[in-house]
Amino acid sequence: MDMKIIFRCHIKGWLCLLGPVALLLAAGALYAPAMADDDTSAQSGLQQLKLERAVVCEGIEDLKPINPAITFSIERGSIMCFTRFAAVASETYILHRWYRRDELVSEKKLALKPPRWSTYSSMQLRESDKGPWRVNIVASDETVLTILRFSVTE
């Protein structure tokens, strides 16, 4: 008889524990999709753009970069930064941030449209522009997609 009472107490004890555990599992199941959506939306800014090509070059013809390089003569007069995106989910923009010796010189806001898009910006060169440069390609959510480093010489 004592065994039946102990057995019933254990079953009731487990049932008492299963109630709150079941509630926690159910609540977790309800919130799990919402948390997954939050993660997806946070990453969607990164996934909506697929940068296919980014170069600094001497010019653009038919939306193609001409003479991409990492060193440019000041005599050139101007240089260009070309970017091509293989996937653009929705209308957005990118920034071309031009830096000379780590000082921001210019920021160009460039539109992107689905499904693919190419765009470019240019920089006029002066005698004082010799030295190290970089262009940061930045998404609308401030994510740096890539950094292009180059030099301007004699």
Steps between C-alpha positions, in 0.01 A plus 500: 500500500778739575636443152171606341500827697863573408428415135195731495700780661773464240249506216326805647840662557597446138166630383544806715841557343384431147243779510750785543752331268233468231414868542865599461539287190182643349612856576840425346334366187291815472798730535751298296360603158494865605861480614599327176328777301695761698827328410398477135398865481827607658689306236274593210687828450815299445331239282301735280818620327755280330804700393635334188783738406660814639803672348667839471570572135593769246155520343168336417375398153169320445474449878832315503814615684796600283856432627435396861815544709640574845731785389388804301696795359397846613517594130191285445289784642227277640433146612185296548365242739281239331265260683280224358240313701375156393204506737298800613181397683338843511574862416770627731825693489868461572766752589842545345708662772827632358786539751843658447749412774209383722318835464151493344517707181166418337190290549283405202153351550413268211163338427461125444197330342400133465588251376861596402669837495830666413600846610808717541634823643800709404762715667681794340871493579712799595874527563442476875317165461817290470532219751292215642126486441211268570134474407266336750194347332227529765144360502204712612514332844863622538647153438835532324474267200862538389795738515702584189853630561710679238763773455525818299854572377694740270 
